[in-house]
């Protein structure tokens, strides 16, 4: 395919050349952005999920881990979980609540779940991902001592990837506390949720 630029005799119009370059650059940037977003959603969908209901019953909080890692076998150098916040009233994702097995209509966003051969797409409207203003995350050892902490995290579309680095010598049972979960809606109280884990 040839790109033709308007010509005046043998001279190229500099404005047209600039606009063409700008358009191509914009398309490349958008294409790259979609590829990164798609790769991230595939990464998220591939990870095992641990789900707990928050203490006040407002949120269904999912903690995603890298393949091969479980909450009972966290590496002693740390880990990179992602955290997703959903409504605790969300319907469970089953083949009855989500009957479609093909691509989501109109390119709508969602997550693919289920084993190979029985996968189906979960639209975000069914997942009921909720907006979160901010949250804190603290990790305690078995004696209640803080070994890692991060505050005022702002998830995008209810999702946040966190990088945890344990102090040298960390091992044994720990508690991962996601707390001070704030909704952008002023009438929703702050909430919290804990996950029990073990560093090996």
C-alpha angles and dihedrals in degrees: 000000000000124000111218121203121200110260134201100206105307095335121100117225104247092207092055091046091051093047091048091051091047092050093049091048091051091050091050092049092048091047091050091048093052091048092052092046091048092048091050093050090049089050091050093047092051095055124094112250131219114195128197130172114236119251094257093042095244101115139039100213119200122199113199122200134192116267111275093026125101133180088255094053108041114161114249093236092061139258142243111236126175121221124211125189120208136167112273087222092061116128114252112258106250136143087259096054093038108035100167118100098178133070117308113265117263092005092289116177122254146123130268114227137173135062123297110290093020100058122137134177121253111207115217088240089066095039085057094212106192129212116253124198094202145318141196126227124203129176119206129193122228090276094054094255116145109244098168135011140174127178141200097018115178113207121206113231090347092305131107133172113212129192113214120194115188122213114254112279096026113154142140132039119352138174121227107206120192103190146157087045103182126198121212086233111087094214093060113089123227114265141189142202135195132211122197114221144161131223115214 
